[in-house]
Amino acid sequence: MSSTLGVLSDAERLFIVHGVQDDLRSDGRACEDYRHVQVETDVVSNTSGSARLRLGNTDILVGVKAEMGEPDPGRPKEGKLEFFVDCSANASPEFEGRGGEELAIEVSNALQRIFNSRSTLDLTALCIIPEGQCWVLYVDVLVLECGGNLFDAVSLAVKAALFNTRIPTVVVTADDEGQQEIELSDDPYDVKRLDVDNVPLIVTLSKIGHRHVVDASWEEELCSLARLTVGVTQKGTIAGLNKEGSGSLDPESIYEMIESGKKVGMVLNSRLKEALEKEENSKREKIGFLG
């Protein structure tokens, strides 16, 4: 289908809507099918962890930097996560001008909502000295290309980058005057990893006609007036809900979308974990062979 600058003809729109009603989308997928996902870690040097993820035509790069800082007064025994999202002007015509800035803020807020829960990530593991020093993880998200379903792709890439993150081991000692001193291990293998098992993934369900789809392409997004974003853990726990778009959703549709999101989210979490562990084992094998 030929479309430019986010505009669909009536015939294109009708083709997409009718296809969704028959559980056959324009690219051959069923309503609950995702496009092919490719993930690669350790792709950015001089970071504590990084990942690049491609979901269809959507391309996301994430880098994580661990730096020492002061904990928040309200959470004196926890570390912190700070998210920065940049939507490249080359990623989509919609990102030109202030469009990219507004969407970047929206994505950043969605990530903050997910990681604000203590059950998502054990932030106490990032504490070095209670009320004094902690690790601050600066998570930089760069949207290289946007081909639809941005929130899901970003959440997948962020979880992959956090899985890949290595934080230097810290030893806290006291000097002769009782002052605490921090010593960082200079051994690149003496690091600790984050437990990301409970980190949820975002599943966006787009209502098109009388049905909903997951992993909407940008053409399908133009046909949807209402979306539900659901944060889902690998155990199927709902970590957050957010309704978007100008259209309305009736209670029955919301229930169906949540159930669909839970089912799809559990599969996504499982597949991502398998892919990351497989890549990790592959790297270990290569290191062992070269050594």
Backbone as CSV, one residue per row, in Angstrom:
resi,resn,N_x,N_y,N_z,CA_x,CA_y,CA_z,C_x,C_y,C_z
1,MET,0.844,-1.197,0.000,0.000,0.000,0.000,0.872,1.236,0.000
2,SER,0.465,2.243,-0.724,1.276,3.451,-0.805,0.643,4.549,0.014
3,SER,1.419,5.023,1.017,0.941,6.094,1.882,2.102,7.011,2.184
4,THR,1.828,8.292,2.316,2.901,9.228,2.629,2.453,10.138,3.757
5,LEU,3.440,10.473,4.612,3.231,11.421,5.700,2.024,11.069,6.562
6,GLY,1.836,9.784,6.828,0.803,9.370,7.756,-0.606,9.503,7.232
7,VAL,-0.823,9.440,5.930,-2.154,9.573,5.351,-2.519,8.287,4.625
8,LEU,-3.718,7.776,4.915,-4.218,6.593,4.228,-5.440,6.979,3.417
9,SER,-5.582,6.372,2.254,-6.785,6.598,1.467,-7.937,5.809,2.088
10,ASP,-9.161,6.129,1.711,-10.325,5.406,2.232,-10.256,3.927,1.868
11,ALA,-9.780,3.630,0.654,-9.683,2.233,0.215,-8.668,1.464,1.059
12,GLU,-7.530,2.092,1.368,-6.506,1.449,2.195,-7.031,1.195,3.606
13,ARG,-7.702,2.183,4.137,-8.247,2.060,5.490,-9.280,0.922,5.553
14,LEU,-10.145,0.870,4.548,-11.180,-0.160,4.490,-10.562,-1.546,4.359
15,PHE,-9.507,-1.647,3.571,-8.813,-2.923,3.373,-8.256,-3.429,4.711
16,ILE,-7.643,-2.539,5.476,-7.045,-2.918,6.763,-8.120,-3.329,7.761
17,VAL,-9.177,-2.527,7.875,-10.237,-2.798,8.846,-10.936,-4.118,8.543
18,HIS,-11.272,-4.368,7.285,-11.946,-5.616,6.923,-11.042,-6.818,7.155
19,GLY,-9.755,-6.656,6.881,-8.823,-7.750,7.123,-8.744,-8.121,8.594
20,VAL,-8.703,-7.120,9.457,-8.640,-7.365,10.908,-9.885,-8.114,11.376
21,GLN,-11.046,-7.765,10.847,-12.282,-8.456,11.238,-12.219,-9.936,10.890
22,ASP,-11.470,-10.280,9.843,-11.325,-11.675,9.420,-10.081,-12.337,9.996
23,ASP,-9.423,-11.653,10.969,-8.206,-12.173,11.607,-7.094,-12.413,10.595
24,LEU,-7.065,-11.581,9.554,-6.008,-11.673,8.545,-5.553,-10.265,8.189
25,ARG,-4.397,-9.895,8.717,-3.901,-8.544,8.517,-3.185,-8.425,7.178
26,SER,-2.902,-7.190,6.791,-2.364,-6.937,5.452,-1.003,-7.578,5.225
27,ASP,-0.250,-7.873,6.313,1.051,-8.536,6.159,0.966,-10.038,6.424
28,GLY,-0.259,-10.563,6.529,-0.438,-11.998,6.696,-0.534,-12.477,8.131
29,ARG,-0.344,-11.589,9.097,-0.397,-11.986,10.505,-1.837,-12.117,11.000
30,ALA,-2.018,-12.920,12.074,-3.283,-12.946,12.792,-3.280,-11.793,13.790
31,CYS,-4.411,-11.551,14.426,-4.555,-10.381,15.304,-3.595,-10.390,16.489
32,GLU,-3.212,-11.577,16.978,-2.344,-11.647,18.162,-0.913,-12.037,17.814
33,ASP,-0.528,-11.858,16.563,0.836,-12.183,16.133,1.720,-10.942,16.126
34,TYR,2.961,-11.118,16.596,3.970,-10.068,16.504,4.791,-10.252,15.236
35,ARG,5.395,-9.165,14.790,6.352,-9.260,13.704,7.657,-9.874,14.216
36,HIS,8.566,-10.154,13.319,9.849,-10.748,13.704,10.632,-9.766,14.588
37,VAL,11.194,-10.289,15.667,11.985,-9.483,16.605,13.433,-9.938,16.564
38,GLN,14.343,-8.980,16.433,15.781,-9.253,16.474,16.386,-8.450,17.615
39,VAL,17.180,-9.093,18.454,17.812,-8.378,19.564,19.294,-8.735,19.621
40,GLU,20.099,-7.724,19.933,21.551,-7.897,20.063,22.021,-7.037,21.227
41,THR,22.870,-7.588,22.078,23.391,-6.844,23.226,24.874,-6.530,23.041
42,ASP,25.408,-5.701,23.956,26.819,-5.287,23.887,27.138,-4.601,22.566
43,VAL,26.297,-3.667,22.171,26.472,-3.032,20.865,27.056,-1.623,20.963
44,VAL,27.123,-1.064,22.170,27.659,0.286,22.350,28.819,0.227,23.337
45,SER,29.986,0.673,22.912,31.141,0.678,23.817,30.987,1.809,24.836
46,ASN,31.769,1.725,25.901,31.773,2.735,26.962,30.417,2.864,27.658
47,THR,29.659,1.776,27.706,28.422,1.752,28.480,28.483,0.572,29.433
48,SER,27.617,0.606,30.446,27.532,-0.521,31.386,26.698,-1.653,30.805
49,GLY,25.871,-1.325,29.824,25.038,-2.319,29.154,24.350,-1.671,27.968
50,SER,24.055,-2.450,26.951,23.414,-1.862,25.764,22.681,-2.942,24.988
51,ALA,21.766,-2.500,24.148,21.024,-3.436,23.300,20.465,-2.687,22.101
52,ARG,20.329,-3.415,21.007,19.648,-2.884,19.829,18.565,-3.879,19.454
53,LEU,17.378,-3.357,19.242,16.248,-4.234,18.954,15.500,-3.751,17.728
54,ARG,15.161,-4.708,16.868,14.365,-4.413,15.682,13.071,-5.205,15.754
55,LEU,11.973,-4.497,15.651,10.642,-5.100,15.637,9.981,-4.659,14.347
56,GLY,9.978,-5.554,13.353,9.515,-5.132,12.036,10.432,-4.038,11.512
57,ASN,9.854,-2.882,11.205,10.643,-1.739,10.733,10.996,-0.762,11.849
58,THR,10.668,-1.096,13.081,11.002,-0.239,14.217,12.370,-0.645,14.764
59,ASP,13.250,0.335,14.924,14.648,0.083,15.289,15.004,0.937,16.508
60,ILE,15.374,0.278,17.616,15.635,0.962,18.883,17.035,0.634,19.386
61,LEU,17.761,1.650,19.842,19.086,1.475,20.441,19.041,2.002,21.868
62,VAL,19.519,1.193,22.826,19.496,1.580,24.239,20.885,1.401,24.838
63,GLY,21.336,2.421,25.559,22.584,2.342,26.300,22.342,2.666,27.764
64,VAL,22.997,1.922,28.664,22.851,2.134,30.109,24.210,2.505,30.682
65,LYS,24.250,3.609,31.431,25.482,4.034,32.102,25.246,4.051,33.599
66,ALA,26.109,3.367,34.346,26.008,3.342,35.805,26.988,4.360,36.388
67,GLU,26.474,5.302,37.138,27.306,6.323,37.789,26.870,6.470,39.241
68,MET,27.800,6.887,40.081,27.478,7.075,41.497,26.769,8.404,41.705
69,GLY,25.814,8.387,42.610,25.083,9.600,42.939,24.469,9.478,44.318
70,GLU,23.614,10.429,44.647,22.950,10.427,45.950,21.523,9.900,45.794
71,PRO,21.093,9.062,46.748,19.721,8.545,46.659,18.697,9.642,46.933
72,ASP,17.472,9.410,46.479,16.392,10.346,46.771,16.085,10.320,48.263
73,PRO,15.769,11.465,48.864,15.470,11.503,50.306,14.346,10.553,50.703
74,GLY,13.367,10.383,49.817,12.247,9.500,50.137,12.579,8.027,50.024
75,ARG,13.683,7.719,49.346,14.126,6.332,49.181,15.620,6.250,49.470
76,PRO,16.011,6.441,50.724,17.431,6.562,51.074,18.249,5.283,50.910
77,LYS,17.579,4.133,50.789,18.304,2.868,50.680,18.149,2.239,49.299
78,GLU,17.855,3.071,48.297,17.644,2.570,46.944,18.450,3.367,45.929
79,GLY,18.763,2.717,44.825,19.371,3.412,43.712,18.295,4.042,42.841
80,LYS,18.697,4.555,41.678,17.741,5.265,40.825,17.932,4.899,39.364
81,LEU,16.852,5.051,38.604,16.897,4.932,37.154,16.420,6.237,36.551
82,GLU,17.153,6.737,35.572,16.761,7.952,34.859,16.679,7.619,33.376
83,PHE,15.551,7.975,32.757,15.337,7.651,31.346,15.423,8.906,30.477
84,PHE,16.118,8.762,29.364,16.209,9.829,28.369,15.883,9.220,27.008
85,VAL,14.876,9.753,26.355,14.422,9.207,25.072,14.623,10.257,23.988
86,ASP,15.208,9.838,22.878,15.433,10.738,21.744,14.864,10.095,20.485
87,CYS,13.900,10.765,19.876,13.309,10.274,18.624,14.006,10.973,17.465
88,SER,14.840,10.244,16.753,15.587,10.823,15.640,14.633,11.376,14.588
89,ALA,14.960,12.555,14.070,14.118,13.175,13.037,14.062,12.319,11.781
90,ASN,15.073,11.457,11.604,15.095,10.571,10.437,14.242,9.320,10.629
91,ALA,13.772,9.094,11.864,13.027,7.873,12.148,11.632,7.890,11.545
92,SER,11.025,9.062,11.470,9.670,9.176,10.942,9.395,10.630,10.615
93,PRO,8.626,10.912,9.567,8.254,12.303,9.264,7.510,12.973,10.423
94,GLU,6.844,12.166,11.257,6.100,12.718,12.389,7.027,13.313,13.446
95,PHE,8.296,12.928,13.430,9.228,13.385,14.458,9.861,14.739,14.123
96,GLU,9.563,15.273,12.960,10.103,16.580,12.599,9.438,17.662,13.453
97,GLY,10.169,18.712,13.725,9.635,19.774,14.583,9.573,19.305,16.025
98,ARG,8.463,19.585,16.705,8.320,19.207,18.110,7.611,17.865,18.288
99,GLY,7.209,17.241,17.178,6.522,15.957,17.273,7.358,14.900,17.966
100,GLY,8.645,14.850,17.639,9.529,13.874,18.252,9.733,14.135,19.730
101,GLU,9.821,15.407,20.122,10.019,15.755,21.530,8.823,15.331,22.372
102,GLU,7.630,15.582,21.858,6.422,15.237,22.606,6.299,13.730,22.794
103,LEU,6.599,12.979,21.735,6.517,11.527,21.828,7.606,10.985,22.755
104,ALA,8.785,11.590,22.719,9.885,11.158,23.588,9.500,11.319,25.061
105,ILE,8.849,12.418,25.388,8.397,12.646,26.769,7.356,11.605,27.163
106,GLU,6.463,11.284,26.220,5.411,10.295,26.476,6.015,8.921,26.751
107,VAL,7.006,8.525,25.948,7.658,7.231,26.136,8.423,7.204,27.455
108,SER,9.140,8.294,27.751,9.899,8.387,28.998,8.984,8.275,30.213
109,ASN,7.833,8.940,30.157,6.873,8.865,31.268,6.337,7.454,31.451
110,ALA,6.110,6.763,30.332,5.617,5.380,30.407,6.646,4.477,31.086
111,LEU,7.928,4.671,30.764,8.986,3.876,31.390,9.102,4.200,32.875
112,GLN,8.993,5.484,33.224,9.072,5.874,34.628,7.935,5.246,35.426
113,ARG,6.738,5.179,34.824,5.601,4.571,35.534,5.876,3.103,35.840
114,ILE,6.456,2.403,34.875,6.736,0.981,35.069,7.782,0.772,36.162
115,PHE,8.858,1.549,36.106,9.983,1.314,37.013,9.836,2.035,38.354
116,ASN,8.732,2.736,38.546,8.486,3.403,39.820,8.048,2.399,40.881
117,SER,7.622,1.222,40.451,7.171,0.186,41.380,8.365,-0.571,41.949
118,ARG,8.358,-0.780,43.259,9.452,-1.510,43.907,9.482,-2.982,43.488
119,SER,8.361,-3.484,42.980,8.305,-4.893,42.596,8.914,-5.142,41.222
120,THR,9.198,-4.080,40.465,9.735,-4.225,39.115,11.214,-4.576,39.123
121,LEU,11.990,-3.795,39.841,13.441,-3.971,39.886,13.885,-3.727,41.320
122,ASP,14.790,-4.560,41.827,15.273,-4.419,43.201,16.268,-3.262,43.261
123,LEU,15.740,-2.064,43.519,16.598,-0.884,43.550,17.478,-0.840,44.800
124,THR,17.147,-1.654,45.823,18.013,-1.693,47.012,19.367,-2.306,46.658
125,ALA,19.414,-3.115,45.611,20.688,-3.714,45.175,21.626,-2.661,44.604
126,LEU,21.071,-1.468,44.292,21.892,-0.381,43.750,22.370,0.569,44.838
127,CYS,21.994,0.290,46.084,22.431,1.143,47.199,23.872,0.796,47.589
128,ILE,24.699,1.811,47.796,26.088,1.608,48.218,26.238,1.951,49.691
129,ILE,25.865,3.178,50.051,25.835,3.621,51.439,24.455,4.242,51.683
130,PRO,23.641,3.659,52.547,22.313,4.219,52.795,22.375,5.710,53.158
131,GLU,21.534,6.499,52.486,21.448,7.949,52.675,22.699,8.681,52.176
132,GLY,23.641,7.939,51.604,24.879,8.578,51.165,25.168,8.435,49.686
133,GLN,25.384,7.188,49.240,25.765,6.938,47.852,24.957,5.772,47.281
134,CYS,24.658,5.874,46.006,23.958,4.787,45.326,24.368,4.798,43.857
135,TRP,24.006,3.747,43.162,24.191,3.713,41.721,22.985,4.351,41.047
136,VAL,23.266,5.227,40.111,22.216,5.805,39.273,22.400,5.249,37.866
137,LEU,21.368,4.605,37.358,21.437,4.043,36.012,20.779,5.013,35.034
138,TYR,21.583,5.566,34.147,21.073,6.474,33.122,20.786,5.651,31.867
139,VAL,19.516,5.543,31.539,19.079,4.715,30.413,18.739,5.630,29.238
140,ASP,19.580,5.594,28.208,19.382,6.424,27.016,18.754,5.591,25.911
141,VAL,17.605,6.043,25.433,16.858,5.338,24.385,16.873,6.187,23.116
142,LEU,17.364,5.615,22.027,17.381,6.309,20.744,16.486,5.564,19.757
143,VAL,15.478,6.263,19.264,14.591,5.678,18.248,15.201,5.964,16.882
144,LEU,15.754,4.926,16.253,16.421,5.082,14.960,15.422,5.049,13.803
145,GLU,14.392,4.232,13.962,13.359,4.128,12.926,12.061,3.714,13.590
146,CYS,10.968,4.288,13.145,9.669,3.962,13.733,8.737,3.405,12.666
147,GLY,8.436,2.120,12.804,7.519,1.477,11.873,6.304,0.934,12.592
148,GLY,5.900,1.628,13.675,4.744,1.208,14.454,5.118,0.508,15.739
149,ASN,4.190,0.534,16.702,4.325,-0.170,17.985,5.582,0.235,18.751
150,LEU,5.769,1.529,18.895,6.992,2.055,19.495,7.141,1.680,20.963
151,PHE,6.061,1.772,21.746,6.166,1.533,23.188,6.615,0.102,23.483
152,ASP,6.047,-0.869,22.773,6.432,-2.259,22.994,7.899,-2.468,22.657
153,ALA,8.322,-1.917,21.521,9.709,-2.085,21.083,10.685,-1.474,22.083
154,VAL,10.350,-0.287,22.597,11.226,0.368,23.570,11.321,-0.458,24.846
155,SER,10.192,-0.995,25.318,10.231,-1.781,26.557,11.064,-3.052,26.378
156,LEU,10.969,-3.687,25.218,11.782,-4.866,24.927,13.270,-4.515,24.925
157,ALA,13.606,-3.402,24.277,15.008,-2.988,24.176,15.575,-2.586,25.535
158,VAL,14.783,-1.900,26.342,15.245,-1.477,27.676,15.489,-2.697,28.563
159,LYS,14.579,-3.659,28.523,14.772,-4.869,29.343,16.021,-5.626,28.895
160,ALA,16.250,-5.691,27.587,17.444,-6.372,27.074,18.713,-5.654,27.523
161,ALA,18.709,-4.323,27.487,19.888,-3.544,27.896,20.148,-3.685,29.392
162,LEU,19.098,-3.719,30.205,19.266,-3.894,31.652,19.774,-5.299,31.967
163,PHE,19.318,-6.290,31.208,19.828,-7.657,31.358,21.332,-7.691,31.085
164,ASN,21.767,-6.893,30.139,23.169,-6.861,29.725,24.045,-5.991,30.638
165,THR,23.427,-5.210,31.519,24.167,-4.241,32.338,25.026,-4.930,33.395
166,ARG,26.269,-4.457,33.500,27.216,-4.956,34.501,27.676,-3.784,35.354
167,ILE,27.542,-3.942,36.668,27.886,-2.870,37.606,29.105,-3.304,38.412
168,PRO,30.157,-2.476,38.463,31.364,-2.855,39.209,31.068,-3.167,40.673
169,THR,31.738,-4.180,41.188,31.598,-4.524,42.601,32.224,-3.417,43.457
170,VAL,31.525,-3.069,44.529,31.972,-1.985,45.407,32.260,-2.536,46.798
171,VAL,33.373,-2.114,47.378,33.711,-2.465,48.763,33.748,-1.173,49.572
172,VAL,32.975,-1.133,50.655,32.935,0.044,51.523,33.740,-0.256,52.782
173,THR,34.745,0.556,53.034,35.590,0.385,54.222,35.600,1.678,55.029
174,ALA,36.100,1.583,56.265,36.198,2.756,57.135,37.666,3.084,57.361
175,ASP,38.013,4.377,57.268,39.406,4.775,57.511,39.639,4.941,59.006
176,ASP,40.828,5.434,59.368,41.199,5.568,60.787,40.275,6.521,61.537
177,GLU,39.687,7.454,60.823,38.805,8.422,61.475,37.334,8.005,61.417
178,GLY,37.097,6.810,60.932,35.727,6.315,60.890,34.946,6.749,59.665
179,GLN,35.600,7.448,58.747,34.923,7.876,57.520,34.847,6.709,56.535
180,GLN,33.720,6.589,55.883,33.534,5.495,54.938,34.188,5.817,53.602
181,GLU,34.902,4.833,53.083,35.552,4.991,51.792,35.021,3.926,50.823
182,ILE,34.907,4.321,49.575,34.370,3.433,48.555,35.487,3.005,47.616
183,GLU,35.627,1.696,47.443,36.632,1.167,46.531,35.940,0.378,45.429
184,LEU,36.240,0.734,44.185,35.677,0.030,43.036,36.644,-1.041,42.563
185,SER,36.117,-2.208,42.289,36.954,-3.279,41.737,37.367,-2.908,40.313
186,ASP,38.646,-3.107,39.997,39.123,-2.819,38.637,39.149,-4.072,37.768
187,ASP,38.611,-5.181,38.315,38.509,-6.425,37.543,37.239,-6.360,36.690
188,PRO,37.365,-6.372,35.362,36.174,-6.249,34.502,35.179,-7.396,34.664
189,TYR,35.629,-8.493,35.277,34.725,-9.628,35.481,34.147,-9.642,36.898
190,ASP,34.638,-8.750,37.759,34.113,-8.666,39.129,32.969,-7.645,39.133
191,VAL,31.827,-8.089,38.667,30.671,-7.207,38.505,29.423,-7.902,39.032
192,LYS,28.383,-7.117,39.224,27.093,-7.723,39.573,26.076,-7.379,38.493
193,ARG,25.144,-8.293,38.319,24.132,-8.143,37.289,22.788,-7.812,37.928
194,LEU,21.919,-7.231,37.141,20.583,-6.904,37.609,19.644,-8.089,37.390
195,ASP,18.746,-8.292,38.319,17.711,-9.308,38.160,16.518,-8.655,37.473
196,VAL,16.325,-8.971,36.197,15.263,-8.321,35.418,14.050,-9.229,35.219
197,ASP,14.001,-10.344,35.964,12.892,-11.292,35.771,11.523,-10.644,35.973
198,ASN,11.429,-9.705,36.915,10.132,-9.086,37.205,9.876,-7.806,36.414
199,VAL,10.817,-7.432,35.558,10.612,-6.227,34.742,9.542,-6.524,33.692
200,PRO,8.446,-5.766,33.691,7.372,-6.042,32.729,7.689,-5.512,31.336
201,LEU,7.013,-6.069,30.373,7.057,-5.560,29.008,5.734,-4.873,28.704
202,ILE,5.797,-3.862,27.864,4.581,-3.178,27.447,3.980,-3.901,26.250
203,VAL,2.691,-4.188,26.350,1.944,-4.762,25.225,0.857,-3.755,24.855
204,THR,0.905,-3.263,23.629,-0.091,-2.295,23.161,-1.144,-3.011,22.327
205,LEU,-2.402,-2.828,22.721,-3.522,-3.440,22.005,-4.314,-2.327,21.334
206,SER,-4.369,-2.377,20.016,-5.021,-1.329,19.231,-6.391,-1.813,18.755
207,LYS,-7.426,-1.029,19.066,-8.784,-1.376,18.646,-8.987,-0.905,17.211
208,ILE,-9.292,-1.856,16.340,-9.563,-1.553,14.929,-10.905,-2.183,14.582
209,GLY,-11.866,-1.365,14.288,-13.204,-1.897,14.053,-13.743,-2.500,15.332
210,HIS,-14.231,-3.748,15.253,-14.773,-4.429,16.435,-13.766,-5.373,17.075
211,ARG,-12.522,-5.389,16.572,-11.509,-6.276,17.120,-10.282,-5.466,17.527
212,HIS,-9.325,-6.143,18.174,-8.077,-5.484,18.545,-6.906,-6.312,18.019
213,VAL,-5.789,-5.630,17.814,-4.570,-6.292,17.347,-3.411,-5.918,18.253
214,VAL,-2.395,-6.777,18.284,-1.140,-6.449,18.964,-0.101,-6.107,17.904
215,ASP,0.940,-5.394,18.330,2.045,-5.021,17.437,1.525,-4.418,16.130
216,ALA,0.791,-3.316,16.270,0.220,-2.660,15.093,1.319,-2.009,14.257
217,SER,1.208,-2.167,12.949,2.083,-1.426,12.039,1.635,0.032,12.049
218,TRP,2.431,0.917,11.460,2.032,2.331,11.510,0.770,2.572,10.690
219,GLU,0.551,1.767,9.636,-0.689,1.906,8.874,-1.893,1.507,9.730
220,GLU,-1.728,0.428,10.511,-2.809,-0.010,11.390,-3.054,1.001,12.505
221,GLU,-1.998,1.634,12.976,-2.173,2.653,14.012,-3.033,3.808,13.505
222,LEU,-2.928,4.119,12.216,-3.741,5.191,11.644,-5.222,4.806,11.564
223,CYS,-5.504,3.519,11.652,-6.890,3.036,11.606,-7.479,2.821,12.994
224,SER,-6.681,3.079,14.022,-7.123,2.828,15.391,-7.371,4.145,16.128
225,LEU,-8.532,4.253,16.755,-8.867,5.455,17.524,-8.687,5.248,19.022
226,ALA,-8.472,4.008,19.441,-8.315,3.722,20.874,-7.300,2.601,21.062
227,ARG,-6.403,2.790,22.026,-5.373,1.797,22.333,-5.293,1.597,23.838
228,LEU,-4.910,0.391,24.219,-4.694,0.075,25.625,-3.277,-0.461,25.759
229,THR,-2.463,0.201,26.592,-1.113,-0.302,26.852,-1.126,-1.012,28.194
230,VAL,-0.605,-2.227,28.201,-0.631,-3.076,29.391,0.796,-3.491,29.733
231,GLY,1.212,-3.251,30.973,2.507,-3.730,31.444,2.334,-5.138,31.989
232,VAL,3.067,-6.111,31.443,2.872,-7.519,31.808,4.208,-8.143,32.215
233,THR,4.232,-8.805,33.372,5.433,-9.516,33.811,5.444,-10.914,33.214
234,GLN,6.562,-11.633,33.421,6.669,-12.972,32.847,5.693,-13.957,33.499
235,LYS,5.173,-13.602,34.691,4.188,-14.457,35.361,2.754,-14.059,35.012
236,GLY,2.600,-13.040,34.175,1.270,-12.622,33.774,0.639,-11.581,34.680
237,THR,1.420,-11.021,35.599,0.904,-9.969,36.482,0.806,-8.656,35.716
238,ILE,-0.307,-7.949,35.903,-0.488,-6.657,35.259,0.206,-5.585,36.096
239,ALA,1.214,-4.934,35.511,1.999,-3.926,36.235,1.520,-2.507,35.947
240,GLY,0.603,-2.349,35.015,0.109,-1.005,34.708,-0.815,-1.033,33.504
241,LEU,-1.729,-0.068,33.475,-2.688,0.070,32.379,-2.764,1.527,31.976
242,ASN,-2.903,1.780,30.690,-3.066,3.154,30.232,-3.860,3.155,28.932
243,LYS,-4.908,3.957,28.896,-5.729,4.054,27.694,-5.311,5.280,26.905
244,GLU,-5.174,5.134,25.593,-4.757,6.237,24.733,-5.713,6.354,23.551
245,GLY,-5.697,7.507,22.912,-6.532,7.724,21.741,-7.841,8.407,22.092
246,SER,-8.492,8.922,21.077,-9.737,9.687,21.274,-10.975,8.804,21.309
247,GLY,-10.847,7.552,20.848,-11.993,6.646,20.831,-12.298,6.074,22.200
248,SER,-13.478,5.479,22.317,-13.898,4.903,23.591,-13.754,3.385,23.560
249,LEU,-13.689,2.782,24.751,-13.610,1.336,24.897,-14.673,0.908,25.893
250,ASP,-15.505,-0.056,25.504,-16.527,-0.546,26.425,-15.902,-1.561,27.374
251,PRO,-16.532,-1.813,28.532,-15.949,-2.723,29.540,-15.599,-4.108,29.003
252,GLU,-16.445,-4.659,28.128,-16.174,-5.986,27.587,-14.910,-5.977,26.729
253,SER,-14.738,-4.921,25.929,-13.536,-4.808,25.096,-12.284,-4.685,25.962
254,ILE,-12.392,-3.885,27.031,-11.244,-3.702,27.924,-10.837,-5.028,28.546
255,TYR,-11.830,-5.800,28.999,-11.533,-7.106,29.601,-10.840,-8.022,28.593
256,GLU,-11.382,-8.083,27.377,-10.788,-8.930,26.338,-9.369,-8.490,25.996
257,MET,-9.150,-7.175,25.939,-7.823,-6.660,25.609,-6.820,-6.961,26.712
258,ILE,-7.249,-6.849,27.965,-6.354,-7.157,29.086,-5.965,-8.632,29.069
259,GLU,-6.951,-9.509,28.858,-6.671,-10.947,28.813,-5.730,-11.269,27.653
260,SER,-5.963,-10.657,26.514,-5.095,-10.856,25.363,-3.694,-10.343,25.657
261,GLY,-3.601,-9.167,26.291,-2.309,-8.589,26.642,-1.530,-9.475,27.598
262,LYS,-2.215,-10.056,28.582,-1.551,-10.961,29.537,-0.963,-12.175,28.822
263,LYS,-1.769,-12.770,27.953,-1.315,-13.974,27.247,-0.126,-13.667,26.346
264,VAL,-0.240,-12.610,25.574,0.838,-12.240,24.653,2.071,-11.783,25.424
265,GLY,1.864,-11.029,26.509,2.985,-10.521,27.308,3.815,-11.626,27.935
266,MET,3.152,-12.684,28.400,3.882,-13.806,28.993,4.755,-14.493,27.948
267,VAL,4.219,-14.646,26.747,4.996,-15.259,25.666,6.178,-14.370,25.290
268,LEU,5.937,-13.067,25.193,7.011,-12.126,24.847,8.141,-12.178,25.856
269,ASN,7.787,-12.146,27.158,8.802,-12.203,28.215,9.617,-13.481,28.118
270,SER,8.933,-14.595,27.883,9.611,-15.888,27.807,10.555,-15.952,26.609
271,ARG,10.069,-15.485,25.456,10.897,-15.523,24.243,12.112,-14.595,24.357
272,LEU,11.912,-13.425,24.955,13.030,-12.488,25.113,14.085,-13.081,26.043
273,LYS,13.642,-13.671,27.146,14.587,-14.274,28.094,15.393,-15.379,27.425
274,GLU,14.716,-16.215,26.650,15.407,-17.295,25.938,16.451,-16.747,24.975
275,ALA,16.068,-15.701,24.234,16.988,-15.122,23.249,18.198,-14.494,23.923
276,LEU,17.988,-13.787,25.040,19.096,-13.134,25.733,20.040,-14.155,26.358
277,GLU,19.479,-15.199,26.960,20.325,-16.224,27.571,21.094,-17.011,26.513
278,LYS,20.458,-17.234,25.378,21.138,-17.935,24.287,22.308,-17.121,23.770
279,GLU,22.086,-15.796,23.609,23.167,-14.934,23.132,24.293,-14.866,24.158
280,GLU,23.926,-14.812,25.446,24.931,-14.765,26.519,25.791,-16.021,26.495
281,ASN,25.160,-17.170,26.370,25.907,-18.441,26.334,26.787,-18.522,25.096
282,SER,26.296,-17.993,23.989,27.079,-17.988,22.753,28.342,-17.164,22.920
283,LYS,28.234,-16.016,23.595,29.402,-15.159,23.814,30.398,-15.838,24.718
284,ARG,29.902,-16.541,25.740,30.798,-17.244,26.649,31.580,-18.328,25.911
285,GLU,30.874,-19.021,25.034,31.547,-20.062,24.266,32.662,-19.458,23.403
286,LYS,32.392,-18.324,22.784,33.398,-17.685,21.948,34.590,-17.228,22.786
287,ILE,34.309,-16.651,23.961,35.391,-16.196,24.821,36.244,-17.385,25.264
288,GLY,35.577,-18.481,25.640,36.322,-19.674,26.063,37.174,-20.242,24.938
289,PHE,36.644,-20.240,23.733,37.371,-20.773,22.592,38.597,-19.905,22.282
290,LEU,38.401,-18.585,22.288,39.510,-17.690,21.965,40.572,-17.710,23.053
291,GLY,40.143,-17.952,24.283,41.095,-17.963,25.389,41.932,-19.217,25.364
